[in-house]
Amino acid sequence: MKYTTLPNTDIRVSKICLGTMTWGQQNTETEGHEQLDYAIDHGVNFIDTAELYSVPASKETQGSTEKIIGTWLQKTKKRDEVVIATKIVGPRDFVKHIRTDGFTKAEFADAIDKSLQRLQTDYIDLYQLHWPERNTNFFGVRGYIHDDQEQWNDNFNDVLSYLDDFIKEGKIRQIGLSNETPYGVMRYAEEARKGTPKMITVQNPYNLLNRKDEIGLTEVLHRENIGHLPYSPLGFGQLTGKYLDETPQNARVTLFPQFSRYHNENSFKATRAYNEIAKKHGISLTQMALAFVNDRPFVTSNIIGATSIEQLKENIGSIDLTLSDAILKEIEAVHENIPNPAP
């Protein structure tokens, strides 16, 4: 395993982060514990979750993933060996069963205390805003469309001040963002110059089919020393190639067709092209796709997710693969021809 530190901290994390959002629906508690055991045994020390999980979001399963991590922590007593990241939901219709008021002090208090209880821990290493409160482009929306009727008021400084209180209480150590745009990341960075805590990471989708963060965000990350935590590095399984010739049973998009953002015509076209590159060079498409993400200079840790130990083994094993200049050149040629088919 390779390691780095979360920016502006001494928190050491593995370059592979274990994503957990399937635990509680696609995966049982036993399977979640098996994945944790395997990942820790192979050098992974970074775990990402959210109060929303498992997915798809529902009142019946909300918080189930954190609970599974919590029972593993209680059983193994390995809290000091792992770095745990979780998230608070933003206001959206599909999470009204969790809360609706947005990023207020009371909402943070409620979310943090409940996550701590489910995780069976006294502190959260990295606490993230799952998505922005304001109207902007995320969750598969390519471009920003302004809403003149939007009710959101600028509260970047307020959010940082609220979170500072929980840092001082010892409930959270560091803070980060998710599904955030260059505007939002930069605004938080500017506010932090006034003395509030700094958002040290942003967790966004990033993979061979969605490299839109390279257009504006990665410059911000480099210049402001903020880490990128890519999620969906395999595009909900599309970049394993398993959807190219069949509809596999029990796969995420088969079970939950609403997660089809990587299944448009151009995404399939690009995936076939990337698959040919992988075959030409004698590697799996899965490991090529993950290795590409692992080695991007702005990436702090790559959030992988699996529903089986076999998938987890291949995903973690990608850390040992370095793509040649020839492969990278061929990848760029496909990207230039079919850029970002699945934002």
C-alpha positions as CSV (number, residue, x, y, z in Angstrom):
1,M,0.0,0.0,0.0
2,K,1.0,3.6,-0.6
3,Y,0.3,6.4,1.9
4,T,0.0,10.1,2.0
5,T,-1.3,12.7,4.5
6,L,-4.5,14.6,4.4
7,P,-3.5,18.2,3.3
8,N,-2.5,20.6,6.1
9,T,-2.5,17.8,8.6
10,D,-0.4,14.9,10.0
11,I,-3.2,12.4,9.4
12,R,-1.6,9.5,7.4
13,V,-4.0,7.8,5.0
14,S,-3.7,5.0,2.5
15,K,-3.9,6.0,-1.2
16,I,-6.8,3.6,-1.4
17,C,-9.9,4.5,0.7
18,L,-12.6,1.9,1.4
19,G,-16.0,3.1,0.3
20,T,-18.9,1.6,2.1
21,M,-22.2,2.8,0.7
22,T,-23.5,-0.6,-0.3
23,W,-23.3,-2.0,3.3
24,G,-26.8,-2.3,4.6
25,Q,-28.6,-3.1,1.3
26,Q,-26.3,-4.8,-1.3
27,N,-24.0,-6.1,1.5
28,T,-24.8,-7.5,4.9
29,E,-23.2,-6.6,8.1
30,T,-21.1,-9.8,7.9
31,E,-19.9,-8.9,4.4
32,G,-19.1,-5.4,5.5
33,H,-17.0,-6.7,8.4
34,E,-15.2,-9.1,6.0
35,Q,-14.4,-6.2,3.6
36,L,-13.0,-4.2,6.5
37,D,-10.9,-7.1,7.7
38,Y,-9.5,-7.7,4.2
39,A,-8.9,-4.0,3.5
40,I,-7.1,-3.4,6.9
41,D,-5.0,-6.5,6.4
42,H,-3.8,-5.2,3.1
43,G,-2.8,-1.8,4.3
44,V,-6.0,0.3,3.8
45,N,-6.6,2.6,6.8
46,F,-9.0,5.1,5.4
47,I,-12.8,4.4,5.5
48,D,-15.5,6.7,3.9
49,T,-19.1,6.6,4.8
50,A,-22.1,9.0,5.3
51,E,-25.2,9.4,7.4
52,L,-27.2,8.9,4.2
53,Y,-25.9,5.4,3.5
54,S,-26.8,2.8,2.6
55,V,-27.9,3.6,-1.0
56,P,-30.4,4.1,-2.5
57,A,-31.5,6.5,0.2
58,S,-34.5,5.4,2.3
59,K,-35.9,5.9,5.7
60,E,-35.7,2.2,6.5
61,T,-31.9,1.8,5.8
62,Q,-30.6,5.3,6.7
63,G,-27.6,5.1,8.9
64,S,-27.2,1.3,8.4
65,T,-23.7,1.7,6.9
66,E,-22.4,3.7,9.9
67,K,-23.9,1.1,12.2
68,I,-22.0,-1.7,10.4
69,I,-18.7,0.2,10.8
70,G,-19.6,0.9,14.4
71,T,-20.1,-2.8,15.3
72,W,-16.8,-3.6,13.6
73,L,-15.0,-1.0,15.6
74,Q,-16.6,-2.2,18.8
75,K,-15.7,-5.8,18.0
76,T,-12.1,-5.3,16.8
77,K,-11.1,-2.3,19.0
78,K,-9.1,-0.9,16.0
79,R,-10.4,2.7,16.2
80,D,-6.9,4.1,16.6
81,E,-5.7,2.2,13.4
82,V,-8.2,3.7,11.0
83,V,-9.2,7.2,9.7
84,I,-12.9,7.6,9.4
85,A,-14.7,10.1,7.1
86,T,-18.4,10.6,7.1
87,K,-20.8,13.3,5.8
88,I,-23.9,15.3,6.6
89,V,-26.6,15.5,3.9
90,G,-27.6,18.8,2.3
91,P,-31.2,19.8,1.8
92,R,-32.9,17.7,-1.0
93,D,-36.3,16.2,-1.4
94,F,-35.0,12.6,-1.3
95,V,-33.5,13.1,2.2
96,K,-36.4,14.8,4.0
97,H,-36.6,11.7,6.2
98,I,-33.2,12.7,7.7
99,R,-33.6,16.5,8.0
100,T,-34.6,19.5,5.9
101,D,-33.2,22.7,7.4
102,G,-29.7,22.8,5.8
103,F,-26.4,23.6,7.4
104,T,-27.5,25.2,10.6
105,K,-25.8,24.8,14.0
106,A,-28.6,22.7,15.2
107,E,-28.6,20.4,12.2
108,F,-24.8,19.9,12.5
109,A,-25.2,19.0,16.2
110,D,-28.0,16.5,15.4
111,A,-26.0,14.9,12.5
112,I,-22.7,14.7,14.3
113,D,-24.1,13.2,17.5
114,K,-26.1,10.6,15.6
115,S,-23.1,9.6,13.4
116,L,-20.9,9.3,16.5
117,Q,-23.5,7.0,18.1
118,R,-23.8,4.8,15.1
119,L,-20.1,4.6,14.6
120,Q,-19.5,3.9,18.3
121,T,-16.7,6.4,18.4
122,D,-15.9,9.7,20.2
123,Y,-14.6,11.5,17.2
124,I,-14.8,11.7,13.4
125,D,-11.5,12.3,11.6
126,L,-12.9,14.0,8.5
127,Y,-16.4,15.5,8.4
128,Q,-17.7,16.4,5.0
129,L,-20.7,18.3,3.6
130,H,-22.3,15.7,1.3
131,W,-23.4,18.3,-1.3
132,P,-24.0,22.1,-1.4
133,E,-27.1,23.7,-0.1
134,R,-27.2,26.1,-3.0
135,N,-28.4,25.5,-6.5
136,T,-25.5,24.3,-8.6
137,N,-24.4,21.5,-10.9
138,F,-23.7,18.2,-9.3
139,F,-25.1,14.6,-9.4
140,G,-24.7,14.3,-13.1
141,V,-25.6,17.8,-14.1
142,R,-23.0,19.0,-16.7
143,G,-23.5,22.8,-16.6
144,Y,-24.7,25.4,-14.1
145,I,-28.1,26.9,-14.7
146,H,-29.0,29.9,-12.6
147,D,-32.2,30.0,-10.6
148,D,-33.5,33.5,-10.0
149,Q,-36.0,32.1,-7.4
150,E,-33.3,30.5,-5.3
151,Q,-33.8,31.1,-1.5
152,W,-30.2,30.3,-0.5
153,N,-28.2,33.0,1.3
154,D,-24.4,33.2,1.3
155,N,-23.4,31.3,4.5
156,F,-19.9,30.0,3.8
157,N,-18.4,31.8,6.9
158,D,-21.3,30.7,9.1
159,V,-20.8,27.0,8.1
160,L,-17.1,27.2,8.9
161,S,-17.8,28.9,12.2
162,Y,-20.3,26.2,13.2
163,L,-17.9,23.4,12.3
164,D,-15.1,25.2,14.3
165,D,-17.2,24.7,17.4
166,F,-17.4,21.0,16.9
167,I,-13.7,20.8,16.3
168,K,-13.0,22.6,19.5
169,E,-15.3,20.1,21.3
170,G,-13.2,17.3,19.9
171,K,-16.1,15.7,18.0
172,I,-14.5,16.2,14.6
173,R,-10.8,16.7,13.6
174,Q,-10.9,18.0,10.1
175,I,-13.5,19.1,7.6
176,G,-14.1,18.6,3.9
177,L,-16.5,19.0,1.0
178,S,-18.3,16.7,-1.5
179,N,-20.0,17.2,-4.8
180,E,-18.6,20.7,-4.8
181,T,-17.7,23.1,-7.6
182,P,-14.7,25.3,-8.1
183,Y,-16.7,28.3,-6.9
184,G,-17.7,26.6,-3.7
185,V,-14.2,25.2,-2.9
186,M,-12.6,28.6,-3.6
187,R,-15.2,30.5,-1.5
188,Y,-14.5,28.2,1.5
189,A,-10.8,28.6,1.0
190,E,-11.1,32.4,1.0
191,E,-13.3,32.4,4.1
192,A,-10.7,30.2,5.9
193,R,-8.1,33.0,5.4
194,K,-10.1,35.0,8.0
195,G,-9.2,32.5,10.7
196,T,-11.8,29.8,10.4
197,P,-10.9,26.1,9.9
198,K,-10.0,25.1,6.3
199,M,-11.9,22.6,4.1
200,I,-9.0,20.3,3.4
201,T,-10.5,17.9,0.9
202,V,-13.3,17.6,-1.7
203,Q,-14.9,14.3,-2.6
204,N,-16.2,14.4,-6.2
205,P,-16.9,11.8,-8.9
206,Y,-13.8,11.3,-11.0
207,N,-13.0,8.6,-13.5
208,L,-12.1,8.0,-17.2
209,L,-15.7,8.9,-18.1
210,N,-15.9,12.0,-15.9
211,R,-12.8,14.2,-15.8
212,K,-14.6,17.5,-15.6
213,D,-12.9,18.5,-12.4
214,E,-9.7,18.9,-14.5
215,I,-11.4,21.9,-16.2
216,G,-11.5,24.2,-13.3
217,L,-11.2,22.5,-10.0
218,T,-7.8,20.9,-10.0
219,E,-6.0,24.2,-10.4
220,V,-7.8,25.3,-7.2
221,L,-6.7,22.1,-5.4
222,H,-3.1,22.5,-6.4
223,R,-2.8,26.2,-5.5
224,E,-4.8,26.0,-2.3
225,N,-3.4,22.7,-1.1
226,I,-6.7,20.9,-1.0
227,G,-7.0,17.1,-1.5
228,H,-9.2,15.3,-4.0
229,L,-11.0,12.2,-2.9
230,P,-12.4,10.7,-6.1
231,Y,-15.5,8.6,-5.8
232,S,-17.0,6.3,-8.4
233,P,-13.6,5.7,-10.0
234,L,-15.2,2.8,-11.9
235,G,-18.3,4.7,-12.9
236,F,-20.7,2.5,-10.9
237,G,-19.1,-0.5,-12.4
238,Q,-19.2,0.6,-16.0
239,L,-15.4,0.8,-16.2
240,T,-15.1,-2.9,-15.2
241,G,-16.6,-3.7,-18.6
242,K,-19.2,-5.9,-17.1
243,Y,-22.1,-4.0,-18.8
244,L,-20.6,-4.1,-22.3
245,D,-22.0,-7.4,-23.5
246,E,-24.7,-8.3,-21.0
247,T,-26.9,-7.1,-18.1
248,P,-25.3,-8.8,-15.1
249,Q,-27.6,-9.9,-12.3
250,N,-27.3,-8.3,-8.9
251,A,-25.0,-5.5,-10.2
252,R,-25.8,-2.0,-8.9
253,V,-27.3,-0.5,-12.1
254,T,-29.3,-3.7,-12.7
255,L,-30.7,-3.5,-9.2
256,F,-31.1,0.2,-9.1
257,P,-31.6,1.6,-12.7
258,Q,-31.7,5.2,-11.3
259,F,-27.9,4.9,-11.1
260,S,-27.5,5.0,-14.9
261,R,-25.5,8.2,-15.4
262,Y,-22.6,6.2,-16.9
263,H,-24.8,4.3,-19.3
264,N,-25.4,6.7,-22.1
265,E,-24.3,6.0,-25.7
266,N,-21.1,7.9,-25.5
267,S,-20.1,6.3,-22.2
268,F,-20.4,2.9,-23.7
269,K,-18.5,4.0,-26.8
270,A,-15.7,5.4,-24.6
271,T,-15.7,2.3,-22.3
272,R,-15.2,0.0,-25.3
273,A,-12.3,2.1,-26.5
274,Y,-10.7,2.0,-23.0
275,N,-11.3,-1.7,-22.8
276,E,-9.4,-2.2,-26.1
277,I,-6.4,-0.3,-24.6
278,A,-6.4,-2.5,-21.5
279,K,-6.6,-5.7,-23.6
280,K,-3.9,-4.5,-25.9
281,H,-1.5,-4.0,-22.9
282,G,-2.5,-7.2,-21.1
283,I,-4.2,-5.6,-18.1
284,S,-7.8,-5.5,-16.8
285,L,-10.0,-2.5,-17.6
286,T,-10.8,-2.3,-13.9
287,Q,-7.2,-2.0,-12.8
288,M,-6.3,0.4,-15.7
289,A,-9.2,2.7,-14.7
290,L,-8.2,2.6,-11.0
291,A,-4.5,3.0,-11.7
292,F,-5.2,6.1,-13.8
293,V,-7.1,7.7,-10.9
294,N,-4.5,6.6,-8.2
295,D,-1.7,8.4,-9.9
296,R,-3.3,11.8,-10.7
297,P,-1.1,14.4,-8.9
298,F,-4.1,16.1,-7.3
299,V,-5.6,12.8,-5.8
300,T,-5.1,12.3,-2.1
301,S,-6.9,8.9,-1.8
302,N,-9.1,7.0,-4.3
303,I,-12.4,5.8,-2.9
304,I,-13.1,2.3,-4.1
305,G,-16.2,0.3,-3.4
306,A,-16.9,-3.4,-3.9
307,T,-19.7,-5.9,-3.2
308,S,-17.5,-9.0,-3.1
309,I,-14.0,-9.8,-1.7
310,E,-12.9,-10.7,-5.2
311,Q,-13.8,-7.2,-6.5
312,L,-12.1,-5.7,-3.4
313,K,-8.9,-7.7,-4.0
314,E,-8.7,-6.4,-7.6
315,N,-9.5,-2.9,-6.6
316,I,-6.9,-2.7,-3.8
317,G,-4.4,-4.4,-6.1
318,S,-4.5,-1.5,-8.5
319,I,-2.2,0.4,-6.2
320,D,0.7,-1.8,-7.5
321,L,0.0,-0.9,-11.1
322,T,1.7,2.1,-12.8
323,L,0.5,2.9,-16.3
324,S,3.1,3.4,-19.0
325,D,3.5,6.5,-21.0
326,A,2.2,4.6,-24.0
327,I,-1.0,3.6,-22.2
328,L,-1.5,7.2,-20.9
329,K,-1.1,8.5,-24.4
330,E,-3.7,6.2,-25.7
331,I,-6.1,7.1,-22.9
332,E,-5.7,10.8,-23.7
333,A,-6.5,10.1,-27.3
334,V,-9.9,8.5,-26.3
335,H,-10.6,11.4,-23.9
336,E,-9.9,14.0,-26.6
337,N,-12.3,12.2,-28.9
338,I,-15.1,11.5,-26.3
339,P,-14.5,14.0,-23.4
340,N,-16.5,13.6,-20.2
341,P,-19.4,11.6,-21.5
342,A,-20.8,11.1,-18.0
343,P,-20.5,14.2,-15.9
